[in-house]
């Protein structure tokens, strides 16, 4: 299959071919994908397919640059989240609910995403996708009416890939880099309940198990190093591609705070004028939460609102963040220092799943006990590059 181009437009030749003729994991139904679109689709499909198997719930992912901006399973929304995600009063099927949650985790980063669903795409999901900026989707099947809606998106250029759920990848995988062919065993470890048997301290409830399993699956397909925060059946902050693990923990924590602040009454109360587009509303809410508006932004935001701008004060921000609780943290590699725990607890983390195996495991456990955090050793590293 000839692709639009490689990672960049000047890499004009790019193609995707099945290793065995007639046995491909996906089929192109619409659009002209680039190399990055294809990489996103293949990784995202594996994530949602495995999350479905691990949790028993419809799963969705929102991918950008070969890492998930968000991932989620179908779990009912609170009224506050329904309002924050702009789906109040809408009937959402499990597939639609999973994607609304996945995209709502980090809607700024999900701009222009590649969507993935574990279940067939129905009319409700396609209708929601029609109203957001997205490059394409991969799913196991499409209802006829849903497919027709998606084919009209982006003036007919929206990428639609159909995944083959029964496809089995080869045991080994390879890539060519700078004149070298690298081969390794594929990471075919199936994440499941066994990963959560090694409880070091504390206890796990069903919600924490679901969230930790989702986190582990999501990190399996996230650029390393990576740390993910999850709550309510969705990732609420992913820190990806950092050389320092504590930087992953801080980055994911800041995203989790931003997600939580999205349900602050003052944020939900921002009344935008008619004509302000959805992504503009999202971006303005983010900047309003962050608070460090430039004079130009302050004037522009005030102009976009129906009512006078009432800034979110630092004390209001801190008070709301302090209410975040019950968060699960997954780490793709062992936690080397307790500073990760010290930072994680600031963002409501009460459950942690990490491989273990550090020379400082005792210090990590002591910190978890100090903060009342349940700690699980998975004995499974999930580096992904």
FIPA-345738 format. One record per residue (C-alpha): x, y negated, z. Coordinates in pm, 1 decimal, m for minus. Layout:
N
@xx->X	yy->Y	zz->Z
...
# end
This chain:
385
@xx->0.0	yy->0.0	zz->0.0
@xx->140.3	yy->m337.1	zz->m102.8
@xx->125.2	yy->m583.9	zz->187.6
@xx->80.5	yy->m960.4	zz->167.9
@xx->441.6	yy->m1017.2	zz->276.8
@xx->684.3	yy->m908.7	zz->547.9
@xx->727.9	yy->m1076.4	zz->885.7
@xx->772.8	yy->m1409.3	zz->703.9
@xx->641.1	yy->m1535.4	zz->368.1
@xx->991.9	yy->m1551.1	zz->218.4
@xx->1019.4	yy->m1174.3	zz->278.4
@xx->803.1	yy->m1131.7	zz->m27.8
@xx->813.4	yy->m754.2	zz->m65.9
@xx->641.0	yy->m544.3	zz->198.7
@xx->455.8	yy->m215.4	zz->186.5
@xx->295.0	yy->41.9	zz->413.6
@xx->287.8	yy->408.4	zz->321.0
@xx->161.0	yy->717.0	zz->500.4
@xx->437.5	yy->962.5	zz->590.1
@xx->225.1	yy->1243.0	zz->449.2
@xx->12.8	yy->1180.2	zz->141.1
@xx->m356.5	yy->1169.1	zz->224.2
@xx->m292.2	yy->1163.7	zz->600.0
@xx->m289.3	yy->801.2	zz->717.7
@xx->m398.1	yy->673.0	zz->1060.6
@xx->m592.2	yy->381.9	zz->906.4
@xx->m774.1	yy->294.4	zz->584.3
@xx->m800.4	yy->m60.2	zz->448.6
@xx->m1162.7	yy->m163.4	zz->388.4
@xx->m1113.2	yy->m536.0	zz->329.9
@xx->m847.5	yy->m806.2	zz->311.6
@xx->m474.8	yy->m817.8	zz->244.8
@xx->m270.9	yy->m753.7	zz->561.8
@xx->83.7	yy->m871.5	zz->623.5
@xx->352.3	yy->m670.5	zz->800.7
@xx->267.4	yy->m827.8	zz->1138.9
@xx->m105.3	yy->m767.4	zz->1085.5
@xx->m28.3	yy->m400.4	zz->1027.4
@xx->200.9	yy->m375.3	zz->1330.4
@xx->m66.7	yy->m538.6	zz->1546.1
@xx->m335.5	yy->m306.4	zz->1412.7
@xx->m138.7	yy->14.7	zz->1467.7
@xx->m33.7	yy->m78.5	zz->1821.1
@xx->m374.3	yy->m218.7	zz->1915.7
@xx->m557.3	yy->90.5	zz->1791.6
@xx->m336.3	yy->319.6	zz->1999.3
@xx->m399.6	yy->102.1	zz->2305.8
@xx->m779.5	yy->104.6	zz->2283.3
@xx->m796.0	yy->470.7	zz->2183.7
@xx->m588.6	yy->567.2	zz->2487.4
@xx->m769.2	yy->325.5	zz->2722.1
@xx->m1099.8	yy->484.8	zz->2617.6
@xx->m963.0	yy->826.8	zz->2702.8
@xx->m812.6	yy->713.0	zz->3034.6
@xx->m1119.4	yy->527.7	zz->3165.4
@xx->m1414.5	yy->680.6	zz->2981.4
@xx->m1529.6	yy->331.0	zz->2882.6
@xx->m1543.3	yy->143.9	zz->2553.0
@xx->m1216.4	yy->m47.8	zz->2518.5
@xx->m1098.5	yy->m348.4	zz->2320.4
@xx->m778.0	yy->m542.3	zz->2267.1
@xx->m681.1	yy->m881.8	zz->2131.5
@xx->m331.9	yy->m862.1	zz->1977.8
@xx->m82.7	yy->m1131.2	zz->1877.4
@xx->273.8	yy->m1067.7	zz->1759.1
@xx->274.5	yy->m699.7	zz->1854.5
@xx->162.5	yy->m749.7	zz->2215.3
@xx->m184.5	yy->m777.6	zz->2365.7
@xx->m304.3	yy->m1123.8	zz->2462.7
@xx->m584.3	yy->m936.1	zz->2634.8
@xx->m728.6	yy->m587.8	zz->2678.9
@xx->m1044.0	yy->m472.2	zz->2853.3
@xx->m1305.6	yy->m204.1	zz->2899.1
@xx->m1682.3	yy->m246.1	zz->2901.5
@xx->m1779.3	yy->m373.8	zz->3245.0
@xx->m2066.8	yy->m610.5	zz->3318.6
@xx->m1984.6	yy->m980.5	zz->3335.8
@xx->m2058.1	yy->m1197.0	zz->3635.5
@xx->m2277.9	yy->m1499.8	zz->3557.8
@xx->m1969.7	yy->m1722.1	zz->3594.0
@xx->m1767.4	yy->m1519.6	zz->3343.8
@xx->m2058.5	yy->m1506.6	zz->3099.1
@xx->m2067.0	yy->m1885.3	zz->3112.0
@xx->m1688.7	yy->m1918.4	zz->3084.6
@xx->m1685.5	yy->m1684.1	zz->2783.0
@xx->m1984.0	yy->m1869.9	zz->2629.8
@xx->m2205.2	yy->m1559.7	zz->2605.7
@xx->m2480.0	yy->m1656.1	zz->2850.8
@xx->m2813.3	yy->m1495.8	zz->2765.7
@xx->m2666.9	yy->m1272.9	zz->2494.1
@xx->m2728.2	yy->m898.8	zz->2484.9
@xx->m2386.5	yy->m737.5	zz->2463.5
@xx->m2334.2	yy->m374.8	zz->2369.7
@xx->m2042.2	yy->m192.2	zz->2535.7
@xx->m1822.7	yy->m258.2	zz->2230.8
@xx->m1908.0	yy->m628.8	zz->2225.5
@xx->m1867.5	yy->m657.0	zz->2601.8
@xx->m1521.1	yy->m501.1	zz->2590.0
@xx->m1403.5	yy->m741.2	zz->2318.4
@xx->m1556.9	yy->m1047.7	zz->2483.9
@xx->m1361.6	yy->m958.1	zz->2798.3
@xx->m1040.9	yy->m882.9	zz->2606.0
@xx->m1051.3	yy->m1214.6	zz->2420.9
@xx->m1159.1	yy->m1404.5	zz->2732.1
@xx->m846.2	yy->m1302.9	zz->2923.3
@xx->m627.6	yy->m1557.5	zz->2744.9
@xx->m844.7	yy->m1729.7	zz->2482.3
@xx->m574.4	yy->m1980.7	zz->2391.5
@xx->m331.5	yy->m1702.2	zz->2297.7
@xx->m607.7	yy->m1499.4	zz->2129.3
@xx->m652.5	yy->m1770.8	zz->1866.1
@xx->m592.3	yy->m1594.0	zz->1533.0
@xx->m571.0	yy->m1250.3	zz->1694.1
@xx->m603.0	yy->m900.7	zz->1555.2
@xx->m892.3	yy->m726.0	zz->1728.8
@xx->m919.1	yy->m356.9	zz->1809.7
@xx->m1212.0	yy->m151.5	zz->1935.9
@xx->m1223.0	yy->207.9	zz->2053.5
@xx->m1587.6	yy->243.9	zz->1949.4
@xx->m1774.9	yy->172.3	zz->1625.0
@xx->m1827.2	yy->m196.0	zz->1550.8
@xx->m2194.5	yy->m284.1	zz->1581.5
@xx->m2393.3	yy->m589.9	zz->1480.3
@xx->m2349.8	yy->m761.1	zz->1817.9
@xx->m1970.9	yy->m728.9	zz->1805.7
@xx->m1949.7	yy->m846.9	zz->1445.1
@xx->m2172.1	yy->m1145.4	zz->1523.8
@xx->m1943.5	yy->m1251.6	zz->1808.7
@xx->m1634.0	yy->m1204.2	zz->1590.9
@xx->m1792.2	yy->m1417.7	zz->1320.8
@xx->m1778.7	yy->m1717.4	zz->1554.3
@xx->m1412.7	yy->m1693.1	zz->1659.9
@xx->m1081.1	yy->m1743.8	zz->1480.3
@xx->m937.2	yy->m1399.1	zz->1414.6
@xx->m726.6	yy->m1239.2	zz->1139.7
@xx->m866.2	yy->m887.8	zz->1138.8
@xx->m994.1	yy->m582.4	zz->1319.2
@xx->m927.6	yy->m210.8	zz->1348.9
@xx->m1192.9	yy->32.5	zz->1472.4
@xx->m1302.4	yy->392.6	zz->1412.7
@xx->m1623.1	yy->299.5	zz->1225.9
@xx->m1851.5	yy->11.1	zz->1128.8
@xx->m2227.0	yy->m21.5	zz->1110.6
@xx->m2316.1	yy->m123.4	zz->751.7
@xx->m2459.3	yy->m462.5	zz->850.4
@xx->m2162.0	yy->m532.3	zz->1077.5
@xx->m1917.5	yy->m450.8	zz->798.1
@xx->m2091.7	yy->m688.0	zz->559.3
@xx->m2068.3	yy->m970.2	zz->815.0
@xx->m1696.4	yy->m909.4	zz->865.7
@xx->m1628.0	yy->m895.0	zz->491.5
@xx->m1760.4	yy->m1250.6	zz->453.3
@xx->m1535.8	yy->m1390.1	zz->727.5
@xx->m1239.6	yy->m1610.6	zz->622.3
@xx->m1394.3	yy->m1649.0	zz->275.8
@xx->m1367.8	yy->m1275.0	zz->225.4
@xx->m1008.9	yy->m1249.1	zz->348.8
@xx->m1079.2	yy->m1101.6	zz->693.2
@xx->m881.7	yy->m778.8	zz->733.2
@xx->m1085.5	yy->m469.8	zz->816.4
@xx->m909.3	yy->m142.1	zz->891.2
@xx->m1082.4	yy->184.1	zz->976.3
@xx->m888.2	yy->407.7	zz->1214.1
@xx->m889.8	yy->785.3	zz->1208.4
@xx->m950.1	yy->898.6	zz->1570.1
@xx->m826.5	yy->1251.0	zz->1499.7
@xx->m495.0	yy->1144.6	zz->1347.8
@xx->m189.4	yy->1294.7	zz->1517.1
@xx->139.5	yy->1112.3	zz->1469.1
@xx->464.4	yy->1304.3	zz->1415.6
@xx->657.2	yy->1406.7	zz->1725.9
@xx->946.2	yy->1181.6	zz->1624.8
@xx->950.8	yy->829.1	zz->1485.4
@xx->1220.7	yy->628.2	zz->1311.3
@xx->1306.1	yy->276.8	zz->1202.6
@xx->1579.6	yy->122.4	zz->991.9
@xx->1773.2	yy->m174.2	zz->1131.8
@xx->2070.9	yy->m339.8	zz->961.1
@xx->2176.5	yy->m33.7	zz->766.9
@xx->2114.6	yy->213.7	zz->1048.7
@xx->1833.5	yy->464.5	zz->1083.8
@xx->1725.0	yy->510.0	zz->1445.1
@xx->1520.0	yy->814.7	zz->1547.2
@xx->1354.4	yy->896.1	zz->1878.7
@xx->1081.1	yy->1112.9	zz->2025.9
@xx->755.3	yy->920.9	zz->2011.2
@xx->614.9	yy->808.1	zz->2346.1
@xx->326.7	yy->1054.6	zz->2337.6
@xx->275.0	yy->1070.8	zz->2714.2
@xx->m98.3	yy->1041.8	zz->2777.4
@xx->m169.2	yy->812.0	zz->3072.0
@xx->m427.8	yy->940.4	zz->3316.1
@xx->m518.7	yy->998.2	zz->3679.4
@xx->m195.5	yy->1190.7	zz->3743.0
@xx->m2.5	yy->862.2	zz->3721.8
@xx->m184.2	yy->737.5	zz->4032.3
@xx->m125.1	yy->1038.3	zz->4257.3
@xx->197.2	yy->903.4	zz->4408.7
@xx->45.5	yy->661.1	zz->4660.1
@xx->327.6	yy->533.1	zz->4881.0
@xx->114.8	yy->315.8	zz->5108.5
@xx->m244.7	yy->197.0	zz->5125.4
@xx->m549.2	yy->336.2	zz->4945.7
@xx->m702.2	yy->312.6	zz->4598.4
@xx->m1072.2	yy->266.6	zz->4528.2
@xx->m1238.1	yy->349.4	zz->4195.8
@xx->m1219.5	yy->m8.1	zz->4066.9
@xx->m846.1	yy->m27.1	zz->4139.0
@xx->m788.8	yy->306.8	zz->3965.7
@xx->m970.0	yy->182.8	zz->3656.2
@xx->m776.6	yy->m144.3	zz->3653.8
@xx->m438.0	yy->20.9	zz->3710.5
@xx->m500.1	yy->275.2	zz->3434.3
@xx->m596.9	yy->m6.0	zz->3198.1
@xx->m284.5	yy->m197.0	zz->3299.8
@xx->m54.1	yy->99.0	zz->3240.9
@xx->m204.6	yy->171.6	zz->2899.4
@xx->m183.2	yy->m195.5	zz->2800.6
@xx->184.3	yy->m217.7	zz->2899.6
@xx->264.1	yy->97.4	zz->2702.7
@xx->196.9	yy->m113.7	zz->2391.8
@xx->343.0	yy->m445.9	zz->2515.2
@xx->690.4	yy->m578.5	zz->2436.6
@xx->919.9	yy->m513.9	zz->2734.4
@xx->992.6	yy->m617.5	zz->2997.5
@xx->627.9	yy->m649.6	zz->3090.2
@xx->401.5	yy->m690.6	zz->3391.4
@xx->22.9	yy->m702.2	zz->3374.1
@xx->m247.0	yy->m819.6	zz->3615.6
@xx->m595.6	yy->m667.9	zz->3585.9
@xx->m930.1	yy->m720.3	zz->3757.6
@xx->m1286.6	yy->m617.3	zz->3685.5
@xx->m1191.8	yy->m394.2	zz->3394.5
@xx->m982.1	yy->m644.4	zz->3203.1
@xx->m628.5	yy->m771.8	zz->3187.2
@xx->m626.2	yy->m1124.1	zz->3330.0
@xx->m257.3	yy->m1198.7	zz->3279.7
@xx->22.1	yy->m1032.1	zz->3083.2
@xx->385.6	yy->m1135.2	zz->3114.6
@xx->561.5	yy->m984.8	zz->2812.8
@xx->904.7	yy->m982.0	zz->2653.9
@xx->1101.8	yy->m1135.4	zz->2940.3
@xx->1454.4	yy->m1024.4	zz->3027.5
@xx->1388.7	yy->m1068.9	zz->3401.4
@xx->1108.5	yy->m872.4	zz->3566.0
@xx->1030.9	yy->m1144.8	zz->3816.9
@xx->980.6	yy->m1384.0	zz->3525.1
@xx->723.7	yy->m1135.9	zz->3388.7
@xx->555.2	yy->m1133.1	zz->3729.3
@xx->548.5	yy->m1513.6	zz->3746.4
@xx->425.2	yy->m1553.1	zz->3388.4
@xx->148.3	yy->m1296.4	zz->3431.0
@xx->54.5	yy->m1457.9	zz->3763.0
@xx->26.3	yy->m1803.9	zz->3611.5
@xx->m199.8	yy->m1664.4	zz->3339.0
@xx->m412.4	yy->m1488.5	zz->3602.9
@xx->m450.7	yy->m1816.8	zz->3791.5
@xx->m551.9	yy->m1993.4	zz->3472.1
@xx->m809.1	yy->m1723.1	zz->3398.9
@xx->m953.4	yy->m1749.2	zz->3750.0
@xx->m967.0	yy->m2128.4	zz->3736.1
@xx->m1178.1	yy->m2094.1	zz->3423.3
@xx->m1472.0	yy->m2012.8	zz->3652.5
@xx->m1423.6	yy->m2316.8	zz->3877.7
@xx->m1751.1	yy->m2514.9	zz->3894.7
@xx->m1584.1	yy->m2829.0	zz->3759.3
@xx->m1446.2	yy->m2637.3	zz->3461.2
@xx->m1779.8	yy->m2469.7	zz->3390.8
@xx->m1942.5	yy->m2810.2	zz->3427.9
@xx->m1746.5	yy->m2972.8	zz->3145.1
@xx->m2019.0	yy->m3080.0	zz->2900.6
@xx->m1879.1	yy->m3123.2	zz->2551.1
@xx->m2040.5	yy->m3334.7	zz->2285.4
@xx->m2213.4	yy->m3168.7	zz->1995.1
@xx->m1966.3	yy->m3099.0	zz->1716.8
@xx->m1670.5	yy->m3007.2	zz->1938.8
@xx->m1564.5	yy->m2667.9	zz->1802.9
@xx->m1533.0	yy->m2354.4	zz->2014.2
@xx->m1151.9	yy->m2337.1	zz->2005.2
@xx->m1128.4	yy->m2707.7	zz->2081.9
@xx->m1347.1	yy->m2650.8	zz->2389.4
@xx->m1122.2	yy->m2362.4	zz->2495.0
@xx->m805.2	yy->m2566.6	zz->2451.3
@xx->m950.0	yy->m2862.1	zz->2640.0
@xx->m1056.4	yy->m2641.5	zz->2932.3
@xx->m702.4	yy->m2503.6	zz->2951.5
@xx->m547.8	yy->m2850.2	zz->2950.3
@xx->m803.4	yy->m2971.9	zz->3205.2
@xx->m708.0	yy->m2681.9	zz->3434.5
@xx->m335.6	yy->m2739.6	zz->3386.3
@xx->m390.8	yy->m3102.3	zz->3478.6
@xx->m77.2	yy->m3260.7	zz->3330.6
@xx->m263.5	yy->m3448.5	zz->3059.0
@xx->m77.6	yy->m3712.0	zz->2861.7
@xx->m243.8	yy->m4054.0	zz->2826.0
@xx->m340.7	yy->m3958.4	zz->2469.9
@xx->m494.7	yy->m3628.7	zz->2588.2
@xx->m680.9	yy->m3798.2	zz->2872.3
@xx->m840.3	yy->m4041.0	zz->2629.4
@xx->m918.5	yy->m3768.2	zz->2374.5
@xx->m1073.8	yy->m3535.2	zz->2633.6
@xx->m1286.3	yy->m3817.0	zz->2775.0
@xx->m1406.4	yy->m3888.6	zz->2421.8
@xx->m1503.1	yy->m3521.4	zz->2372.5
@xx->m1718.7	yy->m3510.4	zz->2687.6
@xx->m2076.7	yy->m3618.4	zz->2740.5
@xx->m2005.1	yy->m3740.0	zz->3096.2
@xx->m1711.5	yy->m3933.3	zz->3247.1
@xx->m1398.7	yy->m3722.8	zz->3302.9
@xx->m1361.5	yy->m3604.0	zz->3663.3
@xx->m1011.1	yy->m3451.7	zz->3697.1
@xx->m952.7	yy->m3126.7	zz->3883.8
@xx->m754.4	yy->m3222.7	zz->4192.8
@xx->m453.2	yy->m3023.9	zz->4314.7
@xx->m626.1	yy->m2934.6	zz->4641.4
@xx->m931.0	yy->m2805.6	zz->4449.0
@xx->m703.3	yy->m2601.9	zz->4224.6
@xx->m515.0	yy->m2446.5	zz->4518.1
@xx->m833.5	yy->m2371.7	zz->4711.5
@xx->m986.2	yy->m2188.3	zz->4414.2
@xx->m670.9	yy->m1988.2	zz->4339.5
@xx->m661.1	yy->m1877.2	zz->4704.5
@xx->m995.5	yy->m1700.9	zz->4646.6
@xx->m851.4	yy->m1469.4	zz->4380.0
@xx->m838.3	yy->m1122.7	zz->4536.0
@xx->m836.4	yy->m751.1	zz->4458.3
@xx->m602.1	yy->m785.4	zz->4160.4
@xx->m407.5	yy->m484.7	zz->4030.1
@xx->m51.6	yy->m517.4	zz->3899.1
@xx->118.4	yy->m271.0	zz->3665.1
@xx->487.4	yy->m282.7	zz->3575.5
@xx->649.7	yy->m105.9	zz->3279.8
@xx->976.0	yy->m59.6	zz->3472.5
@xx->1072.1	yy->m26.6	zz->3836.4
@xx->1049.2	yy->m335.9	zz->4054.8
@xx->1409.4	yy->m416.4	zz->4153.5
@xx->1362.5	yy->m685.3	zz->4420.4
@xx->1093.5	yy->m783.8	zz->4669.0
@xx->1064.5	yy->m1130.9	zz->4515.5
@xx->823.5	yy->m971.8	zz->4266.4
@xx->596.9	yy->m874.1	zz->4556.2
@xx->629.7	yy->m1215.2	zz->4720.7
@xx->516.0	yy->m1382.4	zz->4398.6
@xx->246.9	yy->m1125.2	zz->4314.4
@xx->66.0	yy->m1168.2	zz->4645.9
@xx->21.8	yy->m1539.1	zz->4569.0
@xx->m208.7	yy->m1436.1	zz->4284.0
@xx->m441.8	yy->m1204.5	zz->4474.3
@xx->m257.1	yy->m878.9	zz->4403.3
@xx->m369.0	yy->m593.8	zz->4630.9
@xx->m265.1	yy->m291.7	zz->4421.8
@xx->62.2	yy->m217.4	zz->4243.1
@xx->159.7	yy->69.2	zz->4012.6
@xx->526.5	yy->89.7	zz->3913.2
@xx->768.2	yy->372.2	zz->3831.1
@xx->976.3	yy->347.8	zz->4148.1
@xx->1335.3	yy->465.1	zz->4152.5
@xx->1508.0	yy->141.7	zz->4251.6
@xx->1780.3	yy->149.4	zz->4517.3
@xx->1562.2	yy->m107.3	zz->4695.7
@xx->1240.6	yy->97.2	zz->4694.1
@xx->1235.7	yy->74.5	zz->5074.1
@xx->1237.0	yy->m305.7	zz->5061.3
@xx->958.5	yy->m304.6	zz->4801.3
@xx->747.0	yy->m73.2	zz->5016.5
@xx->809.2	yy->m286.0	zz->5327.2
@xx->696.9	yy->m599.1	zz->5141.7
@xx->379.9	yy->m423.5	zz->5021.9
@xx->299.3	yy->m310.4	zz->5375.3
@xx->361.6	yy->m664.3	zz->5500.4
@xx->103.6	yy->m806.9	zz->5257.9
@xx->m143.9	yy->m518.0	zz->5280.6
@xx->m79.4	yy->m412.8	zz->4920.0
@xx->m136.1	yy->m55.9	zz->4804.7
@xx->174.3	yy->76.6	zz->4627.1
@xx->181.6	yy->364.0	zz->4377.9
@xx->491.6	yy->521.3	zz->4224.0
@xx->401.3	yy->648.2	zz->3877.1
@xx->749.9	yy->789.4	zz->3802.3
@xx->684.5	yy->679.9	zz->3444.2
@xx->877.3	yy->407.6	zz->3261.9
@xx->689.4	yy->246.8	zz->2973.2
@xx->942.8	yy->34.5	zz->2784.7
@xx->822.5	yy->m62.3	zz->2438.0
@xx->1018.0	yy->m231.5	zz->2157.9
# end
